[in-house]
């Protein structure tokens, strides 16, 4: 959606007048708002579906014009006459619009952990701004859950080490408010609640039995199929480590398997992508749901995925909402338009900057080649005729490598996660 908006904004428009580009940007945002409203009414036959065939169910109308003007009040990005909004700016407008739309309905907020509430592999302190945000949400009656890929079955202490800042802050809230804070680990495999240790008064975590909160999905996956998938993933990891000559070792857990970097140097990003994409392709025939991802300096395959974890939370945490937030006693789970998921922003921002740099390099190469060809075509040959030069496919097609081709899909996935309330469907198996 972001790329589509930018494409429309960057369509040729006159820029002689000071307001031309501003009017164009606001017109595009207004048009997209109209198409979103249309899609809500008729998702299968909407114009938006034609432009974005892979788009999932939308839950809320978005006033992008209002959001753009609010964002412009602090950034003045609409004052630019010749430089259109960046990917980051358009995404920010979408996020502001989503925040405005969900403000009066919010019941559940879920956060990724690494690179969202703390640095990758780090911890969070009590003085962190994110701790203040989480505590304020709990006090307002909103359920808050971390949803992380890190899986430590039977070992809540590992989570406590990294979340100590949040847990210490929960001493200052009521028991009812504290009950609304949960931790989902291993994507969707383990759920932890808080409790206060009587002897010390320290807030700690304890695991909730799967039969209490799982909606049947994690319980009914045959262990034999889980084992078979992990065995297959292990074989793929061994082959790719050898083929790419990586310094890495394989670590297998109860419901996950991955590679750990054993050298002092970071593993090349492209090699991590190669491994994760190979896993996704080779494991696609298994019935057990899984996710395979590039972790920045490692690669993991997890049984299940965060979408399933969030769906289970939507059903389980309804009981923790204040009575005034339960619209109907007959409705026993939180709806999609009442749930907001926040992704690993730091990692995505780094990824976007990397992709932008690669795109700029490719554009420069294409321009140089085009100029060389233009000069070559204009030069006469020895017999006085014009030279003809075959244009390389790379100039016609731009970058056609697998990573670039996947970047738009990855960005779209990022947007769907970041604005969960607007772009994530009711999570079904």
Secondary structure in CASP SS format (residue, H / E / C, confidence):
PFRMAT SS
TARGET T0000
AUTHOR 0000-0000-0000
METHOD secondary structure of the structure
MODEL  1
X C 1.00
X H 1.00
X H 1.00
X H 1.00
X H 1.00
X H 1.00
X H 1.00
X H 1.00
X H 1.00
X C 1.00
X C 1.00
X C 1.00
X C 1.00
X C 1.00
X C 1.00
X C 1.00
X C 1.00
X C 1.00
X C 1.00
X H 1.00
X H 1.00
X H 1.00
X H 1.00
X H 1.00
X H 1.00
X H 1.00
X H 1.00
X H 1.00
X H 1.00
X H 1.00
X H 1.00
X H 1.00
X H 1.00
X H 1.00
X H 1.00
X H 1.00
X H 1.00
X H 1.00
X H 1.00
X H 1.00
X H 1.00
X C 1.00
X C 1.00
X C 1.00
X C 1.00
X C 1.00
X H 1.00
X H 1.00
X H 1.00
X H 1.00
X H 1.00
X C 1.00
X C 1.00
X C 1.00
X C 1.00
X C 1.00
X C 1.00
X C 1.00
X C 1.00
X C 1.00
X C 1.00
X C 1.00
X C 1.00
X H 1.00
X H 1.00
X H 1.00
X H 1.00
X H 1.00
X H 1.00
X H 1.00
X H 1.00
X H 1.00
X H 1.00
X H 1.00
X H 1.00
X C 1.00
X H 1.00
X H 1.00
X H 1.00
X C 1.00
X C 1.00
X C 1.00
X C 1.00
X C 1.00
X C 1.00
X C 1.00
X H 1.00
X H 1.00
X H 1.00
X H 1.00
X H 1.00
X H 1.00
X H 1.00
X H 1.00
X H 1.00
X H 1.00
X H 1.00
X H 1.00
X H 1.00
X H 1.00
X H 1.00
X H 1.00
X C 1.00
X C 1.00
X C 1.00
X C 1.00
X C 1.00
X E 1.00
X E 1.00
X E 1.00
X E 1.00
X C 1.00
X C 1.00
X E 1.00
X C 1.00
X C 1.00
X C 1.00
X E 1.00
X C 1.00
X C 1.00
X C 1.00
X C 1.00
X C 1.00
X C 1.00
X C 1.00
X C 1.00
X C 1.00
X C 1.00
X H 1.00
X H 1.00
X H 1.00
X H 1.00
X H 1.00
X H 1.00
X H 1.00
X H 1.00
X H 1.00
X H 1.00
X H 1.00
X C 1.00
X C 1.00
X C 1.00
X E 1.00
X E 1.00
X E 1.00
X E 1.00
X E 1.00
X C 1.00
X C 1.00
X C 1.00
X C 1.00
X C 1.00
X C 1.00
X C 1.00
X C 1.00
X H 1.00
X H 1.00
X H 1.00
X H 1.00
X H 1.00
X H 1.00
X H 1.00
X C 1.00
X H 1.00
X H 1.00
X H 1.00
X H 1.00
X H 1.00
X H 1.00
X H 1.00
X H 1.00
X H 1.00
X C 1.00
X C 1.00
X H 1.00
X H 1.00
X H 1.00
X H 1.00
X C 1.00
X C 1.00
X E 1.00
X E 1.00
X E 1.00
X E 1.00
X E 1.00
X C 1.00
X C 1.00
X C 1.00
X C 1.00
X E 1.00
X E 1.00
X E 1.00
X E 1.00
X E 1.00
X E 1.00
X E 1.00
X C 1.00
X C 1.00
X C 1.00
X C 1.00
X C 1.00
X C 1.00
X E 1.00
X E 1.00
X E 1.00
X E 1.00
X E 1.00
X E 1.00
X C 1.00
X H 1.00
X H 1.00
X H 1.00
X H 1.00
X C 1.00
X C 1.00
X C 1.00
X H 1.00
X H 1.00
X H 1.00
X H 1.00
X C 1.00
X C 1.00
X H 1.00
X H 1.00
X H 1.00
X H 1.00
X H 1.00
X H 1.00
X H 1.00
X H 1.00
X H 1.00
X H 1.00
X H 1.00
X H 1.00
X H 1.00
X H 1.00
X H 1.00
X H 1.00
X H 1.00
X H 1.00
X H 1.00
X H 1.00
X H 1.00
X H 1.00
X C 1.00
X C 1.00
X C 1.00
X E 1.00
X E 1.00
X E 1.00
X E 1.00
X E 1.00
X C 1.00
X C 1.00
X C 1.00
X E 1.00
X E 1.00
X E 1.00
X E 1.00
X E 1.00
X E 1.00
X C 1.00
X C 1.00
X C 1.00
X C 1.00
X C 1.00
X C 1.00
X C 1.00
X H 1.00
X H 1.00
X H 1.00
X H 1.00
X H 1.00
X H 1.00
X H 1.00
X H 1.00
X H 1.00
X H 1.00
X H 1.00
X H 1.00
X H 1.00
X H 1.00
X C 1.00
X C 1.00
X C 1.00
X C 1.00
X C 1.00
X C 1.00
X C 1.00
X E 1.00
X E 1.00
X E 1.00
X E 1.00
X E 1.00
X C 1.00
X C 1.00
X C 1.00
X C 1.00
X E 1.00
X E 1.00
X E 1.00
X E 1.00
X E 1.00
X C 1.00
X C 1.00
X H 1.00
X H 1.00
X H 1.00
X H 1.00
X H 1.00
X H 1.00
X H 1.00
X H 1.00
X H 1.00
X H 1.00
X H 1.00
X H 1.00
X H 1.00
X H 1.00
X H 1.00
X C 1.00
X C 1.00
X H 1.00
X H 1.00
X H 1.00
X C 1.00
X C 1.00
X C 1.00
X C 1.00
X C 1.00
X C 1.00
X C 1.00
X C 1.00
X C 1.00
X C 1.00
X H 1.00
X H 1.00
X H 1.00
X E 1.00
X E 1.00
X E 1.00
X E 1.00
X C 1.00
X C 1.00
X H 1.00
X H 1.00
X H 1.00
X H 1.00
X H 1.00
X H 1.00
X H 1.00
X H 1.00
X H 1.00
X H 1.00
X H 1.00
X H 1.00
X H 1.00
X H 1.00
X H 1.00
X H 1.00
X H 1.00
X H 1.00
X H 1.00
X H 1.00
X H 1.00
X H 1.00
X H 1.00
X H 1.00
X H 1.00
X H 1.00
X H 1.00
X H 1.00
X H 1.00
X H 1.00
X H 1.00
X H 1.00
X H 1.00
X H 1.00
X C 1.00
X E 1.00
X C 1.00
X C 1.00
X C 1.00
X C 1.00
X C 1.00
X E 1.00
X C 1.00
X C 1.00
X C 1.00
X C 1.00
X C 1.00
X C 1.00
X H 1.00
X H 1.00
X H 1.00
X H 1.00
X H 1.00
X C 1.00
X C 1.00
X C 1.00
X C 1.00
X H 1.00
X H 1.00
X H 1.00
X H 1.00
X H 1.00
X H 1.00
X H 1.00
X H 1.00
X H 1.00
X H 1.00
X H 1.00
X H 1.00
X H 1.00
X H 1.00
X H 1.00
X H 1.00
X H 1.00
X C 1.00
X H 1.00
X H 1.00
X H 1.00
X H 1.00
X C 1.00
X C 1.00
X C 1.00
X C 1.00
X C 1.00
X C 1.00
END
